[in-house]
């Protein structure tokens, strides 16, 4: 038996970040991972490959629609789908290889295989049982199943997000079930590639739970980009043949069952914690009603010496949330103080334009009885956004406490929203007011000026609106 201070199950963003921090804090660390490459879902079949395809297809869109306007004349590029997928794979390889380098640099052992917890302090991988003082479960999540829909990625007709990243060819017609982040990002990819994309969503708005102003504007923008939406529809089932599929759905408001024809159906109805095979029943680790691992404020389970982080516990299923928890639990195990501010975790949709949010929504705050004040600035008033054909429809919205002016939340839909949101995150982390942002000099011309203008709108008013 081998002795470790920490064994982490799962090498995704939560697991590998936690391992590196544990090693930096002087703990002898090992990570259990069955994939041939490190990085988990995010780096292998999630965040990174999807962003590569989003970038490639956005470049295609620019060439097809905006190059001529900028004086860039010539034949628009054609799509070599095989080469685009190779580009995506190369990006994945660079990132996963980088994690393997960091493991070697920090002297972290990679235990290849699936891990089962035999008892507190014992993890079995293959035929070997390893002893450890602490176990961190960071096994991530898998796509959720939808009743009446059988996903078969290898056939390329009814697929989940993993299968959608590696379709044999670009479909003529694609139906996306679910108008959340994954569905809209991958739907955007294929719409730019020329697919006729229809999104079917059970709720009445895209990106459920997001700021209502963003939901409305976002849907309108995506519709202008060619995506079609069927809202308030409950999918009853999918019938697939060798080359086609039929999606049956029932309008929530009533009426006859409808049918959509598709070459490919993407099931993007969320994800669920991956806890199968971990041996949680054997050791008595408690789960929540939703199948998540129950933890306390220090990410500890009810079994001493066993912790859990990331998608397997409560909270948003976001890579950066898992990373924060990974660092924090390492600090706790090392006898220090680990901290995650769950009120300041941003969320981003990497379409064009990007959508980013942080903190509470205006609707949620009003439900709590909070008196709030909002400042909103449209990107049509931002010179930089106009210069890159991304001014239409987007905005920055800042929500503050009506009495103290303290920033409570924000939403951005526009160019580089996923980067700009962090100015708001830092402001919220330090308890800043909208006036603090408004009084901070912002370089011109930048997209970030829109953030300052929204902050000014919380006071006497913006300049360029």
C-alpha positions in Angstrom: 0.0 0.0 0.0 1.1 3.5 -0.8 0.7 6.4 1.7 -0.5 9.8 0.6 -1.7 12.9 2.4 -4.4 13.5 -0.2 -5.9 11.4 -3.0 -8.2 13.3 -5.3 -10.7 11.4 -7.5 -11.0 13.2 -10.8 -8.6 15.4 -12.8 -11.0 18.1 -14.0 -10.7 21.8 -13.1 -11.6 21.1 -9.5 -9.4 18.1 -9.1 -6.3 19.2 -10.9 -6.3 22.6 -9.3 -6.8 21.1 -5.9 -4.0 18.7 -6.5 -1.6 21.5 -7.5 -2.5 23.6 -4.5 -2.1 20.6 -2.2 1.3 19.9 -3.6 2.3 23.5 -3.2 1.3 23.3 0.4 3.6 20.4 1.0 1.1 17.6 0.9 2.0 14.3 -0.9 -0.7 14.2 -3.5 -2.1 11.7 -6.0 -5.0 12.1 -8.5 -7.2 9.3 -9.8 -8.2 9.7 -13.4 -9.4 7.1 -15.9 -9.2 9.2 -19.1 -6.1 9.0 -21.2 -5.6 12.7 -20.7 -6.0 15.0 -17.8 -8.4 18.0 -17.5 -11.7 16.2 -17.1 -14.8 17.1 -19.1 -13.9 20.8 -19.4 -10.6 20.4 -21.2 -11.4 17.2 -23.1 -15.1 17.4 -24.2 -16.5 20.6 -22.8 -15.3 24.1 -22.3 -12.1 24.1 -24.3 -13.2 22.2 -27.5 -16.4 24.1 -27.7 -14.6 27.4 -27.4 -12.3 26.4 -30.2 -15.3 25.7 -32.5 -17.0 28.9 -31.4 -13.8 30.9 -32.3 -13.5 29.1 -35.7 -17.1 29.6 -36.7 -17.1 33.2 -35.5 -14.2 33.9 -37.8 -16.2 32.3 -40.6 -19.1 34.5 -39.8 -16.9 37.6 -39.9 -15.5 36.6 -43.3 -18.9 35.9 -44.7 -20.7 39.0 -43.3 -18.3 41.7 -42.2 -15.0 41.5 -44.2 -16.4 43.2 -47.3 -17.7 46.1 -45.2 -14.2 46.5 -43.8 -12.6 46.5 -47.3 -11.4 42.9 -47.1 -12.4 41.6 -50.5 -12.2 38.2 -52.0 -13.9 34.8 -52.0 -15.3 33.8 -48.6 -13.6 30.8 -47.1 -15.1 27.3 -47.4 -15.4 25.0 -44.4 -13.1 22.0 -44.1 -15.0 20.3 -41.3 -12.3 17.6 -40.8 -9.6 20.3 -40.5 -11.7 22.3 -38.1 -12.1 19.3 -35.9 -8.3 18.7 -36.0 -7.8 22.3 -34.9 -10.1 21.7 -32.0 -8.2 18.5 -31.1 -4.9 20.3 -31.2 -6.2 23.0 -28.8 -7.4 20.2 -26.5 -4.0 18.5 -26.7 -2.1 21.6 -25.8 -4.2 22.2 -22.8 -4.3 18.6 -21.5 -0.6 18.2 -22.1 -0.1 21.4 -20.0 -1.8 19.9 -17.0 0.3 16.7 -17.3 3.4 19.0 -17.3 2.1 20.7 -14.1 1.6 17.4 -12.4 5.2 16.4 -13.1 6.4 19.8 -12.0 4.6 19.6 -8.7 5.4 15.9 -8.2 1.8 14.8 -8.3 1.2 11.1 -8.9 -1.4 10.1 -11.6 -3.2 6.9 -10.6 -4.7 5.8 -13.9 -8.1 4.1 -13.7 -11.4 4.5 -11.8 -11.3 5.0 -8.1 -13.5 3.3 -5.5 -13.5 4.4 -1.9 -13.2 1.2 0.1 -13.2 3.0 3.5 -12.1 6.3 4.9 -8.5 6.6 4.0 -8.5 3.8 1.3 -8.9 4.2 -2.4 -8.8 1.3 -4.8 -7.6 1.9 -8.4 -7.5 -1.3 -10.5 -6.1 -4.0 -8.3 -4.2 -1.7 -6.0 -5.5 -0.1 -2.8 -3.8 3.2 -1.8 -3.8 4.6 1.7 -4.3 8.3 2.3 -5.1 10.7 5.2 -7.6 12.6 3.1 -9.8 11.9 0.1 -11.3 14.7 -2.2 -14.1 13.6 -4.5 -13.9 15.8 -7.7 -15.6 13.4 -10.1 -17.6 16.0 -11.9 -20.8 15.5 -13.9 -22.3 13.8 -16.9 -25.1 14.9 -19.3 -28.6 14.4 -17.8 -30.9 11.9 -19.5 -34.3 12.9 -20.9 -37.1 10.5 -20.7 -38.1 9.1 -24.1 -34.8 10.1 -25.6 -31.9 7.7 -26.1 -28.5 9.3 -26.8 -26.1 7.3 -29.0 -23.1 9.5 -29.8 -21.4 6.8 -31.9 -24.3 6.9 -34.4 -24.2 10.7 -34.7 -28.0 11.2 -34.9 -29.1 11.7 -31.3 -26.2 13.1 -29.4 -25.3 14.9 -26.2 -22.7 17.7 -25.9 -19.8 15.2 -26.3 -21.2 13.8 -29.5 -22.0 17.2 -30.9 -18.3 18.2 -30.8 -17.4 15.4 -33.1 -20.2 14.9 -35.7 -19.1 13.2 -38.9 -20.5 16.0 -41.0 -22.3 19.3 -40.6 -26.1 18.5 -40.5 -28.6 20.3 -42.7 -31.1 20.4 -39.9 -30.4 20.3 -36.2 -32.8 20.3 -33.3 -31.4 21.4 -29.9 -33.4 20.3 -26.9 -32.7 22.8 -24.2 -32.0 26.6 -24.4 -29.3 26.7 -21.7 -25.6 27.5 -22.1 -24.5 24.3 -23.8 -27.5 24.2 -26.2 -27.1 27.9 -27.3 -23.3 27.7 -27.7 -23.3 24.5 -29.8 -26.4 25.6 -31.6 -24.6 28.8 -32.6 -21.6 26.8 -33.8 -23.7 24.8 -36.3 -25.9 27.7 -37.3 -22.7 29.6 -38.4 -21.7 26.4 -40.3 -24.9 26.5 -42.2 -27.2 24.2 -40.3 -30.9 25.1 -39.9 -31.0 25.1 -36.0 -34.2 24.9 -34.0 -34.1 25.1 -30.2 -36.9 23.5 -28.2 -37.1 24.7 -24.6 -39.6 23.7 -21.8 -39.3 27.1 -20.1 -40.6 30.4 -21.5 -37.2 32.1 -21.7 -33.7 31.1 -22.7 -31.0 30.6 -20.1 -33.5 30.0 -17.2 -32.6 32.0 -14.1 -30.7 34.7 -15.9 -31.7 38.4 -15.8 -34.9 38.9 -17.7 -33.6 41.8 -19.7 -30.7 39.7 -20.9 -33.0 36.8 -21.8 -35.2 38.9 -24.0 -32.3 40.6 -25.8 -30.2 37.5 -26.1 -33.0 35.5 -27.8 -33.7 38.4 -30.3 -30.0 38.5 -31.2 -29.8 34.8 -31.7 -32.9 34.8 -33.9 -31.3 37.4 -36.1 -28.3 35.1 -36.4 -30.6 32.4 -37.8 -31.6 30.2 -34.7 -35.3 29.4 -34.4 -36.9 28.9 -31.0 -39.9 26.9 -29.8 -40.5 27.9 -26.2 -42.8 26.4 -23.6 -42.6 23.0 -25.2 -42.2 19.6 -23.5 -40.3 17.0 -25.6 -42.2 13.7 -25.5 -39.6 11.6 -27.3 -37.3 11.2 -30.3 -37.5 8.6 -33.0 -34.2 7.9 -34.7 -33.4 6.0 -37.9 -29.9 5.5 -39.4 -29.9 8.9 -41.0 -32.7 11.0 -39.5 -34.7 11.8 -36.4 -38.1 13.0 -35.4 -38.6 15.1 -32.3 -42.1 15.0 -30.7 -43.1 17.8 -28.4 -46.2 19.0 -26.6 -46.9 22.7 -26.1 -47.3 23.4 -22.4 -50.2 25.8 -23.2 -52.1 22.9 -24.7 -52.8 21.8 -28.2 -51.8 18.9 -30.5 -48.5 17.1 -30.4 -46.0 18.5 -32.9 -43.2 16.9 -34.8 -39.8 18.3 -36.0 -37.6 16.6 -38.5 -33.9 16.7 -38.0 -30.6 15.2 -39.2 -29.1 15.6 -35.8 -30.7 16.1 -32.4 -28.6 17.6 -29.6 -29.9 16.8 -26.1 -28.7 19.7 -23.9 -30.9 19.4 -20.9 -28.3 19.9 -18.2 -25.9 17.8 -16.3 -26.0 15.6 -13.1 -23.3 14.7 -10.6 -21.2 11.7 -11.5 -21.0 9.5 -8.4 -21.5 6.0 -9.8 -18.9 3.5 -8.8 -17.3 5.6 -6.1 -18.4 3.4 -3.3 -20.3 6.1 -1.4 -22.9 3.6 -0.1 -20.2 1.4 1.3 -18.6 4.2 3.3 -21.9 5.9 4.2 -21.3 9.3 2.4 -24.7 11.1 2.5 -26.3 12.5 -0.7 -28.8 15.3 -1.0 -32.3 14.7 -2.5 -31.0 15.8 -5.9 -28.2 13.2 -5.8 -25.4 15.6 -4.9 -22.8 14.8 -2.2 -23.8 16.7 1.0 -21.0 18.8 2.5 -20.5 21.3 5.2 -19.0 24.8 5.0 -15.5 23.3 4.7 -16.4 20.9 1.9 -16.3 17.9 4.3 -18.8 15.1 3.9 -20.3 13.3 6.9 -17.5 10.8 6.8 -14.3 12.2 8.5 -11.4 12.6 6.0 -13.6 12.6 2.9 -14.3 15.9 1.1 -16.1 16.8 -2.1 -16.0 19.7 -4.5 -17.2 20.9 -7.9 -20.2 19.5 -9.9 -20.8 16.7 -7.4 -21.9 19.1 -4.7 -24.5 21.9 -4.5 -24.0 25.1 -6.5 -23.6 26.1 -10.2 -21.8 23.5 -12.3 -19.0 25.8 -13.4 -15.3 25.0 -13.9 -14.2 28.1 -12.1 -16.5 27.4 -9.1 -14.8 23.9 -8.9 -11.4 25.5 -9.1 -12.1 27.9 -6.3 -13.4 25.0 -4.1 -10.4 22.9 -5.1 -8.0 25.6 -3.8 -10.1 26.2 -0.7 -10.3 22.5 0.3 -6.6 22.2 -0.1 -6.1 25.0 2.3 -8.5 23.4 4.8 -6.7 20.0 4.5 -3.4 21.8 5.1 -4.7 23.4 8.3 -5.3 26.8 6.8 -8.5 28.8 6.1 -10.2 28.0 2.8 -12.8 30.4 1.4 -15.2 30.7 -1.5 -17.5 33.7 -2.0 -20.5 32.0 -3.6 -22.1 35.4 -4.1 -19.5 36.5 -6.6 -19.2 33.6 -9.0 -19.6 34.8 -12.6 -21.4 32.9 -15.4 -20.6 33.3 -19.1 -22.2 32.2 -22.3 -19.5 32.2 -25.1 -21.7 33.0 -28.0 -21.3 36.2 -30.1 -22.1 38.4 -28.4 -21.0 36.9 -25.1 -23.3 37.0 -22.1 -22.0 37.3 -18.6 -23.6 37.7 -15.2 -22.6 37.9 -11.6 -24.5 38.3 -8.3 -28.2 38.5 -7.8 -30.8 39.4 -10.5 -33.1 42.4 -10.2 -36.1 40.1 -10.0 -34.6 38.0 -7.2 -33.7 41.0 -5.1 -37.2 42.5 -5.5 -38.7 39.2 -4.4 -36.6 39.5 -1.2 -38.0 42.9 -0.6 -34.7 44.7 -1.3 -34.9 48.2 -2.7 -32.7 48.4 -5.7 -31.5 50.8 -8.3 -30.3 49.8 -11.8 -28.1 51.5 -14.3 -28.1 50.4 -17.9 -26.0 51.4 -20.9 -26.5 50.1 -24.4 -23.5 49.2 -26.5 -24.9 51.3 -29.3 -23.3 54.2 -27.4 -19.9 52.5 -27.3 -17.4 53.5 -30.0 -15.3 50.3 -29.9 -18.3 48.0 -30.1 -19.5 49.9 -33.2 -16.1 49.5 -34.8 -16.3 45.7 -34.6 -19.9 45.2 -35.6 -21.0 44.2 -32.1 -23.0 47.2 -30.9 -26.6 46.2 -31.7 -28.8 44.8 -29.0 -26.2 44.5 -26.2 -25.9 46.4 -22.9 -24.3 46.5 -19.5 -26.7 46.5 -16.5 -25.6 47.1 -12.9 -27.9 46.5 -9.9 -27.2 48.3 -6.7 -28.7 48.8 -3.2 -31.0 51.8 -3.5 -29.7 53.2 -0.2 -26.0 52.4 -0.1 -25.2 52.2 -3.8 -23.3 49.0 -3.2 -23.1 46.7 -6.2 -25.3 43.6 -5.8 -25.2 42.2 -9.3 -24.6 42.8 -13.0 -25.3 41.5 -16.4 -23.5 42.1 -19.7 -24.5 41.1 -23.2 -21.9 42.3 -25.7 -18.3 41.9 -26.9 -15.8 40.5 -24.4 -18.6 40.3 -21.8 -16.9 37.3 -20.2 -13.8 39.3 -19.5 -15.4 42.6 -18.6 -17.6 41.0 -15.9 -14.6 40.6 -13.7 -14.4 44.3 -13.1 -17.8 43.9 -11.5 -16.6 40.8 -9.6 -13.7 42.6 -8.1 -15.9 45.6 -7.2 -18.4 43.3 -5.4 -15.6 41.4 -3.6 -14.4 44.7 -2.1 -17.9 46.0 -1.4 -17.6 48.8 -3.9 -20.4 51.1 -4.9 -21.5 52.0 -8.5 -20.0 55.4 -7.8 -16.6 53.8 -7.2 -16.7 52.3 -10.6 -18.0 55.5 -12.2 -15.2 57.5 -10.7 -12.5 55.1 -12.0 -10.8 56.2 -15.2 -11.5 53.7 -18.1 -9.3 53.8 -21.2 -10.8 55.0 -24.5 -11.8 53.4 -26.8 -12.6 50.2 -24.9 -15.6 48.0 -24.4 -15.1 48.5 -20.6 -16.2 52.1 -21.0 -19.8 50.6 -21.2 -19.3 49.4 -17.6 -18.4 52.8 -16.4 -21.4 54.3 -18.3 -23.7 51.8 -16.6 -22.3 52.8 -13.3 -22.9 56.4 -14.1 -26.4 55.5 -15.0 -26.9 54.4 -11.4 -26.2 58.0 -10.4 -26.8 61.2 -12.4 -26.7 59.5 -15.7 -24.4 58.2 -18.5 -22.5 60.5 -20.8 -23.0 58.8 -24.1 -26.6 57.9 -23.9 
